């Protein structure tokens, strides 16, 4: 049997799934907690868990595919490596006038004279001395370099020259803007290049660690990585373009939902521990965001699954704000999990329950990693107090009125984590889930229920219903957004009240409303049986929870195709000259047909080679052509042509 292994690292769990390559049948799956300080640890545990099932031996695994949150989390958390950015032909005064330097993802900027015009002709000579001077000044402090020319998409010659200079002077990886996108928008292209340069060292380290783990497990299969559009590339290819792996988790979930449910037009809802991701599947493919993915406040030019992400999951914090229930967006360690890892937690909870303390009910602080670098004496003392185990926030509060600020600062530095009551605890308290310490969840439920003047069971059902209601709202928001309407429920009271009635939140109202979702929901993730039936009922649509829904992301990681794409443009220069812009330079032809013929001959071969280097076999090529013609005073004027060459193939297995 030819088996393939898919691995997905989510914010809370790392999933693994074994799939029969010939039939596509899922053989088995397993989950492990994601180890955010070192993703490879959680990956090793999930991989070991799935191999222990004994369904197939390591020698039968002929492909491994990884969907990783590394790129997304690193961008969001600002954990990328230090890089420099060389800007060729950019107007420094204009960039500063519109306050755009803050959007360039790095503070090490060098404005270098040079660049080309809108048809690709050299506008100014490249100032090689200025580029060399900047690179030498940064050489000892950077781990990557990005280069972006203002019209580099029309002629990459100056970007390539600066890259060559950098490779002569340093041994750091260099990213050029034209390598990542052929679309205009010089600022976003420069930002994308800088982010890519920041991520290369991080992804290289992860790939090296995972490769060693595969070797230790005696798996001699190729390793591939999921891109943000759901397609696969070889690990060495991904290491050069790690920015393309942002949002690979939502993309893998959409592909996994399609594979498991065998439906081509659905809404996919992936309820995880940290977030809920909502995306549309149309004709069996994820819908991509044409504007480029936005991650952590940065606007990129990466085509990725158009997912709507909500800070809501099984590990979202649950609290009360007066009479209002607040779920998320902060992720905490569920009490039931904390008590499983630290048995003394149950006794601390019992003491707090008996003392009837009302401040920070059932909330703990947990040491994540040890570091005293740059910390105040108070923070160092607080960290040391956690070395013996988790401490209640109410205990730590005795250290002074600034404890809350200290804890928040240590969280930002990823030195501590919080633990508290979560939807996962509500399921444990109700008996709907039995994975970790149920008693800890029950105590937490009793304390919060007392604060809400409810019975514990009623309080827990309120929490579960609250998660379902949030998912319903998020789905409606996503649909409206896709159709051009931005839903600001908090600012539009009438719209919010209509939605409340449509979702059954105002049962005493004399006004009845209904919202219907026209495509089914495919729900994936471990807890969806608890949350999604109510959501589907509120939106009057069918609910599909396929087998192995709990590891669907890992299934999606290994069932995608290899896809590579090249976009080229043709511009008319005059009546008998047409300019073809290719990735390696410019070519002029006397006719449009000659330009198109040359592009089809050379780019079809080139994109085929790219797909095979990315790990594909049985490659098929398709070409799309779009001519831009403008009507002017009863005439039609040709403005240009875009050709898109796409290569699609199956992942190549081990020999």
C-alpha positions in Angstrom: 0.0 0.0 0.0 1.2 3.5 -0.9 0.5 5.7 2.0 1.0 9.5 2.4 1.2 11.4 5.7 -0.3 14.8 6.3 0.6 17.0 9.2 -1.0 20.3 10.2 0.2 22.6 13.0 -2.7 24.6 14.3 -2.7 27.2 17.1 -3.7 24.6 19.7 -3.4 21.2 18.1 -1.1 19.5 15.7 -2.9 16.9 13.6 -1.6 13.9 11.6 -3.4 11.7 9.1 -2.4 8.7 7.0 -4.1 8.5 3.6 -4.1 5.7 1.0 -2.6 7.4 -2.0 -4.4 5.3 -4.6 -8.0 5.5 -3.2 -7.8 8.7 -1.1 -9.3 6.9 1.8 -8.2 8.1 5.3 -6.5 5.2 7.1 -6.1 6.8 10.6 -5.5 10.1 12.3 -4.2 11.5 15.6 -3.8 14.7 17.5 -1.2 16.2 19.8 -0.9 19.6 21.5 1.0 22.2 19.5 4.2 23.3 21.2 4.4 26.9 20.2 7.9 27.5 21.5 9.1 24.7 19.2 6.6 23.4 16.6 8.8 20.4 15.8 8.0 18.8 19.3 4.2 18.8 18.6 4.8 17.5 15.1 7.0 14.6 16.4 4.3 13.7 18.9 1.4 13.7 16.4 3.5 11.7 13.9 4.5 9.1 16.6 0.8 8.8 17.7 -0.4 8.1 14.1 2.4 5.6 13.5 1.7 3.7 16.7 -1.6 2.7 15.3 0.3 0.2 13.1 -1.9 0.7 10.0 1.2 1.0 7.8 4.9 0.9 8.6 7.3 3.9 8.0 8.6 2.2 4.9 5.2 2.4 3.2 4.9 6.2 3.6 5.9 7.7 0.3 5.1 11.4 0.8 4.8 13.8 3.8 3.1 17.1 3.5 3.2 19.8 6.2 0.7 22.7 6.8 2.4 25.1 9.2 1.4 28.2 11.1 5.0 29.2 11.4 4.9 32.0 8.7 1.5 33.4 9.9 2.4 33.3 13.6 5.8 34.8 13.0 4.4 37.7 11.1 1.5 38.3 13.6 3.9 38.1 16.5 6.7 40.1 14.9 9.2 37.2 15.3 10.8 37.4 11.9 14.6 37.7 11.6 16.3 41.1 11.0 16.5 42.0 7.3 17.4 45.0 5.1 15.3 46.3 2.2 16.9 48.0 -0.8 14.3 50.2 -2.7 15.4 51.0 -6.3 13.8 54.1 -7.9 11.3 54.7 -5.0 10.6 58.4 -4.2 11.8 58.7 -0.5 9.9 62.0 0.0 6.7 60.6 -1.4 6.9 57.5 0.8 7.5 59.6 3.9 4.8 62.1 2.9 2.2 59.4 2.9 3.7 57.7 6.0 4.3 54.5 4.1 7.6 53.5 5.6 5.8 51.9 8.5 4.2 49.5 6.0 7.5 48.2 4.7 8.0 45.6 7.5 11.6 46.6 8.4 13.3 49.8 9.6 16.5 49.1 7.6 15.8 50.9 4.4 18.1 52.0 1.6 16.8 54.2 -1.2 18.9 53.6 -4.3 18.8 55.5 -7.5 17.8 53.5 -10.6 14.7 51.9 -12.1 12.7 51.5 -15.2 9.6 53.1 -16.7 6.1 51.7 -17.4 7.2 50.0 -20.6 10.4 48.5 -19.0 13.0 50.9 -20.5 15.7 52.0 -18.1 14.7 55.4 -16.6 17.8 56.0 -14.5 21.1 54.2 -14.1 21.4 51.9 -11.1 23.6 53.4 -8.4 25.5 50.2 -7.6 27.9 52.0 -5.2 24.9 53.1 -3.0 23.5 49.5 -3.0 26.9 48.1 -2.1 27.4 50.7 0.7 24.0 49.8 2.3 24.6 46.1 2.1 28.0 46.4 3.7 26.6 48.6 6.5 24.0 45.9 7.3 26.2 42.8 6.7 26.9 42.0 10.4 23.3 42.5 11.6 20.9 41.1 9.0 19.9 37.5 8.3 18.2 38.3 5.0 17.9 40.9 2.3 15.0 42.1 0.2 15.2 44.1 -3.1 12.4 45.9 -4.8 12.5 48.1 -7.8 9.6 50.6 -8.5 8.7 49.1 -11.9 10.6 45.8 -11.3 7.6 43.8 -12.6 8.2 45.4 -16.1 12.0 44.9 -16.1 13.8 43.0 -13.2 17.3 43.8 -14.4 18.2 46.2 -11.6 16.7 43.9 -8.9 18.8 41.0 -10.3 21.9 43.2 -10.3 21.6 44.2 -6.7 20.9 40.5 -5.8 24.1 39.6 -7.5 26.0 42.3 -5.6 24.5 41.1 -2.3 25.5 37.5 -3.0 29.1 38.7 -3.6 29.2 40.6 -0.3 27.1 38.3 2.1 25.9 34.8 2.5 22.4 35.8 3.5 19.4 34.8 1.4 18.2 37.5 -1.0 14.5 38.0 -2.1 13.5 40.1 -5.2 10.1 41.6 -5.5 9.5 40.4 -9.0 10.1 36.8 -7.9 7.0 36.9 -5.7 4.5 38.9 -7.8 4.1 40.4 -11.2 1.4 42.8 -10.2 1.7 46.6 -9.7 1.7 48.2 -6.2 5.3 49.0 -5.4 4.8 49.3 -1.6 2.9 46.0 -1.1 5.5 44.3 -3.3 8.3 45.6 -1.2 6.5 44.6 2.0 6.0 41.1 0.6 9.7 40.8 -0.3 10.8 42.0 3.2 8.5 39.6 5.0 9.7 36.8 2.8 13.3 37.6 3.7 12.4 37.6 7.4 10.8 34.2 7.2 13.5 32.2 5.2 15.8 31.4 8.2 12.8 30.4 10.3 11.3 28.0 7.8 14.7 26.6 7.0 15.2 25.7 10.6 11.7 24.1 10.9 12.2 22.1 7.7 15.6 20.9 8.9 14.1 19.8 12.2 11.1 18.0 10.6 13.4 16.3 8.2 15.5 15.0 11.0 12.3 13.8 12.8 11.3 11.9 9.7 14.7 10.3 9.5 14.5 9.3 13.1 11.2 7.6 12.4 12.7 5.8 9.4 10.5 7.7 6.9 12.4 8.2 3.7 9.7 10.1 1.8 9.8 13.6 0.2 8.7 16.4 2.4 6.3 19.0 0.9 4.7 22.2 2.3 1.2 23.6 1.8 0.9 27.1 0.3 -1.8 29.6 1.2 -3.7 28.6 -2.0 -3.9 25.0 -0.9 -1.4 23.7 -3.4 1.8 21.8 -2.5 5.5 22.5 -3.1 8.7 20.7 -2.2 10.2 21.8 1.1 13.3 23.2 -0.6 11.1 25.3 -2.9 9.1 26.6 0.1 12.2 27.6 1.9 12.9 30.2 -0.9 9.4 31.5 -0.8 8.1 31.0 2.8 5.8 34.0 2.4 3.6 31.9 0.2 2.9 29.5 3.1 1.0 32.2 5.1 -2.6 31.0 5.8 -1.7 27.5 4.7 -3.8 26.2 7.7 -7.1 27.7 6.4 -6.2 26.5 2.9 -5.5 23.0 4.1 -8.8 22.9 6.0 -10.7 23.9 2.8 -9.0 21.2 0.8 -9.5 18.6 3.6 -13.2 19.5 3.8 -13.6 19.0 0.0 -11.8 15.7 0.1 -13.7 14.3 3.0 -17.2 15.6 2.1 -16.9 15.2 -1.6 -18.9 18.4 -2.2 -17.7 21.1 -4.6 -19.8 24.1 -3.5 -20.0 24.6 0.2 -19.1 26.8 3.1 -16.3 25.3 5.2 -16.1 26.0 8.9 -13.0 24.9 10.8 -13.5 25.2 14.5 -10.1 24.9 16.2 -8.7 25.6 19.6 -7.6 29.1 19.0 -9.6 30.4 15.9 -12.5 29.5 13.7 -11.8 29.8 9.9 -14.6 30.3 7.4 -14.0 30.0 3.7 -16.0 29.2 0.5 -15.3 26.2 -1.7 -16.4 26.8 -5.3 -16.2 24.1 -7.9 -14.0 22.1 -5.7 -11.3 24.8 -5.2 -10.7 27.4 -2.5 -11.7 30.9 -3.5 -8.6 33.0 -3.4 -8.4 36.6 -2.2 -7.7 38.7 -5.3 -6.4 41.6 -3.3 -3.7 39.5 -1.6 -3.6 38.1 1.9 -3.5 40.5 4.9 -1.7 39.1 8.0 -0.9 40.8 11.2 -1.6 44.2 9.8 0.7 43.7 6.8 -0.8 43.9 3.3 0.9 41.3 1.1 0.6 40.3 -2.6 0.3 36.6 -1.8 -2.7 34.8 -3.3 -4.1 32.7 -0.5 -7.5 31.2 0.5 -10.0 34.0 1.2 -10.7 32.9 4.8 -12.5 34.9 7.5 -10.8 34.2 10.8 -12.5 34.8 14.1 -10.7 34.6 17.5 -13.1 31.9 18.7 -12.3 28.3 19.5 -12.4 25.5 22.1 -9.7 27.3 24.1 -11.2 30.8 24.0 -11.4 32.5 27.4 -14.8 32.6 29.0 -15.7 35.5 31.4 -18.6 37.7 32.5 -18.8 41.4 32.0 -21.8 42.3 34.1 -24.6 40.2 32.7 -22.9 39.7 29.4 -21.0 36.5 28.4 -17.7 37.2 26.8 -16.0 34.4 24.8 -12.5 35.0 23.3 -10.7 36.3 21.5 -7.9 35.5 24.0 -6.7 31.9 24.0 -6.0 30.3 27.4 -5.2 26.8 28.6 -8.4 25.0 29.5 -8.7 24.2 33.2 -9.2 20.5 32.5 -5.9 20.4 30.5 -4.0 22.3 33.1 -5.2 20.1 35.9 -4.2 17.0 33.9 -0.7 18.3 33.6 -0.6 19.8 37.2 -2.8 17.8 39.6 -2.5 20.4 42.3 -4.6 22.8 40.3 -7.8 21.0 41.4 -7.0 21.7 45.1 -6.3 25.4 44.3 -9.7 25.7 42.6 -11.5 24.0 45.5 -9.9 26.5 47.9 -10.9 29.4 45.7 -14.4 28.1 45.4 -14.7 27.7 49.2 -13.3 31.2 49.8 -15.8 32.6 47.3 -13.2 34.9 45.9 -14.7 37.0 43.1 -11.6 38.3 41.5 -10.2 36.5 38.4 -12.2 33.4 39.1 -10.4 30.2 38.2 -7.6 32.0 36.3 -4.1 30.8 36.5 -0.7 31.9 35.2 1.7 29.3 33.9 5.4 29.5 33.1 6.1 28.9 29.4 9.8 29.5 29.3 12.6 30.9 31.5 14.3 34.1 30.6 15.3 37.1 32.8 16.9 39.1 30.0 15.7 42.8 30.2 13.2 42.1 33.0 12.5 44.2 36.1 13.2 42.7 39.5 9.4 42.4 40.1 8.9 40.4 36.9 11.8 38.2 37.6 10.4 37.4 41.0 7.0 36.7 39.6 8.6 34.3 37.0 10.5 32.5 39.7 7.4 32.0 41.7 5.9 30.1 38.8 8.8 27.6 38.7 7.0 25.4 41.3 3.8 25.3 39.2 0.8 27.3 38.1 -0.4 30.1 40.4 -3.9 31.6 40.7 -4.0 35.2 39.6 -5.7 36.0 42.9 -2.6 34.7 44.7 -0.2 36.8 42.6 -2.4 39.9 43.1 -1.0 40.1 46.6 2.3 41.3 45.1 0.8 44.7 44.3 -1.6 46.7 42.1 0.6 46.4 39.0 0.5 42.6 38.8 -2.0 42.6 35.9 0.4 44.8 33.9 3.4 42.6 34.7 1.5 39.5 33.6 0.4 41.1 30.4 3.9 42.1 29.6 5.3 38.6 30.3 2.5 37.2 28.0 3.6 39.5 25.2 7.2 38.2 25.6 5.8 34.6 25.4 7.2 33.9 28.9 3.9 33.0 30.5 0.5 31.7 29.5 -2.9 32.1 31.1 -5.3 29.3 32.0 -9.0 29.7 32.6 -12.5 28.4 31.9 -13.1 27.7 28.2 -15.8 26.2 25.9 -13.7 23.0 26.2 -14.3 23.1 30.0 -18.0 23.6 29.4 -18.1 20.4 27.3 -16.2 18.5 30.0 -18.5 19.8 32.8 -21.6 18.7 30.8 -20.1 15.3 30.1 -20.1 15.8 26.4 -16.3 15.5 26.3 -14.0 13.3 28.4 -10.4 13.8 27.5 -8.9 15.6 30.5 -9.7 16.4 34.1 -13.4 16.8 34.4 -13.4 17.9 38.0 -11.4 21.1 37.3 -14.0 22.0 34.6 -16.9 21.4 37.0 -15.4 23.6 39.7 -14.8 26.4 37.2 -18.3 26.1 35.9 -19.8 26.2 39.4 -17.9 29.4 40.3 -18.8 31.3 37.1 -22.4 30.0 37.3 -22.7 31.4 40.8 -21.5 34.7 39.5 -24.1 34.6 36.7 -26.9 33.5 39.0 -27.4 30.3 37.0 -27.2 26.6 37.6 -23.8 25.1 36.4 -25.5 23.1 33.6 -27.4 26.1 32.4 -24.3 28.2 32.4 -22.3 25.7 30.4 -25.1 25.4 27.8 -25.1 29.2 27.6 -21.4 29.0 26.7 -21.9 26.3 24.0 -24.8 28.3 22.5 -22.7 31.4 22.6 -20.0 29.7 20.5 -22.6 28.6 18.0 -24.1 32.1 17.8 -20.7 33.6 17.2 -20.1 31.2 14.3 -23.5 32.0 12.8 -22.8 35.7 13.0 -19.3 35.2 11.4 -20.8 33.2 8.6 -23.4 35.9 7.8 -20.6 38.5 8.0 -18.4 36.5 5.6 -21.2 36.1 3.0 -22.1 39.9 3.1 -18.4 40.8 2.9 -17.9 38.6 -0.2 -20.9 40.3 -1.8 -19.5 43.8 -1.1 -21.2 44.7 2.1 -19.2 45.4 5.2 -21.2 44.2 8.3 -20.5 46.4 11.3 -23.0 44.9 13.7 -21.8 46.9 16.7 -22.2 50.2 14.9 -25.5 49.4 13.1 -28.0 48.7 15.8 -31.0 48.0 13.5 -29.0 45.5 11.5 -27.8 43.8 14.7 -31.4 43.6 16.0 -32.6 42.1 12.8 -29.9 39.5 12.9 -30.7 38.7 16.5 -34.2 38.0 15.6 -33.2 35.9 12.6 -30.9 33.8 14.8 -33.5 33.3 17.5 -31.8 35.5 20.1 -35.1 37.5 20.7 -37.7 34.8 21.2 -40.1 37.3 22.8 -40.1 39.7 19.8 -43.3 40.2 17.8 -41.1 40.4 14.7 -39.9 37.2 13.0 -37.0 37.1 10.6 -35.1 34.3 8.8 -31.6 34.1 7.3 -30.9 31.2 4.9 -27.5 30.0 3.7 -27.9 28.7 0.2 -25.0 26.2 0.3 -24.4 23.5 2.9 -21.9 23.8 5.7 -19.0 21.3 6.0 -17.8 21.5 9.6 -14.4 20.2 10.6 -12.4 20.3 13.8 -12.7 18.2 17.0 -15.6 19.9 18.7 -18.0 20.7 15.8 -20.6 18.1 16.8 -21.3 20.3 19.9 -21.4 23.7 18.2 -22.4 23.4 14.5 -25.9 21.8 14.6 -27.3 25.0 16.2 -25.5 27.1 13.7 -26.9 25.1 10.7 -30.4 25.3 12.2 -30.1 29.1 12.7 -29.1 29.5 9.0 -31.5 26.9 7.7 -29.0 24.9 5.8 -27.6 21.4 5.7 -24.7 20.4 7.9 -22.1 17.9 6.8 -19.7 16.6 9.4 -17.6 14.1 7.5 -15.6 11.1 9.0 -12.2 12.2 10.3 -13.5 15.8 10.6 -11.2 16.2 13.6 -8.0 15.8 11.5 -9.4 17.3 8.2 -6.6 19.8 8.0 -4.0 17.1 8.0 -5.9 15.3 5.3 -6.1 18.5 3.3 -2.3 19.0 3.7 -1.5 15.8 1.8 -4.4 15.6 -0.8 -3.7 18.9 -2.6 -2.0 19.2 -6.1 1.2 21.0 -7.1 0.3 24.2 -8.9 2.7 26.7 -10.4 1.8 29.9 -12.3 3.4 32.5 -14.5 1.8 35.8 -15.5 3.2 37.8 -18.4 2.1 41.0 -20.1 2.2 42.4 -23.6 2.2 46.1 -24.3 1.8 48.0 -27.6 4.7 50.4 -28.1 3.5 51.6 -31.5 1.7 50.2 -34.6 4.4 47.7 -35.4 6.1 47.0 -32.1 4.8 45.0 -29.2 6.8 44.4 -25.9 6.6 41.1 -24.1 7.5 41.3 -20.4 8.9 38.0 -19.2 10.4 37.1 -15.8 13.9 37.2 -17.3 13.6 40.4 -19.3 12.0 42.1 -22.3 11.4 41.0 -25.9 10.0 43.1 -28.7 8.1 41.8 -31.7 6.5 43.3 -34.8 3.1 41.8 -34.2 0.8 40.8 -31.3 0.6 37.2 -32.7 4.3 36.8 -32.7 4.5 38.0 -29.1 1.8 35.6 -28.0 3.4 32.7 -29.9 6.8 33.3 -28.3 5.3 33.5 -24.9 3.3 30.3 -25.3 6.4 28.4 -26.5 8.8 29.6 -23.8 6.5 30.0 -20.8 4.7 26.7 -21.2 8.0 24.9 -21.0 9.2 27.1 -18.2 6.0 26.7 -16.0 6.2 22.9 -16.6 9.8 22.9 -15.3 8.8 25.0 -12.3 6.0 22.5 -11.4 8.4 19.5 -11.7 11.0 21.3 -9.6 8.3 22.0 -7.1 7.6 18.3 -6.8 5.0 17.5 -9.5 4.5 14.7 -12.0 1.9 14.1 -14.7 1.9 17.8 -15.3 -0.9 19.5 -17.3 -0.6 23.1 -18.7 -3.4 25.5 -19.3 -3.2 29.0 -20.7 -5.6 31.9 -20.2 -5.5 35.1 -22.3 -7.2 38.4 -21.5 -6.9 41.3 -24.0 -7.7 44.8 -22.7 -9.5 46.9 -25.3 -11.0 50.3 -24.6 -13.8 51.9 -26.7 -12.8 55.5 -27.7 -15.2 57.6 -29.8 -16.7 54.7 -31.6 -13.4 53.0 -32.1 -11.7 50.2 -30.2 -8.1 50.7 -29.0 -5.9 47.8 -27.9 -4.2 48.5 -24.6 -2.5 45.2 -23.7 -2.7 41.5 -23.1 -2.1 39.3 -20.0 -1.3 35.7 -20.4 -1.5 33.3 -17.4 0.3 29.9 -17.7 -0.7 27.4 -15.0 0.9 24.0 -14.5 -1.0 21.4 -12.3 0.4 18.0 -11.4 0.2 15.3 -8.7 2.8 15.3 -6.0 5.7 13.0 -6.9 6.1 10.1 -4.5 9.3 8.4 -3.2 10.9 6.0 -5.6 
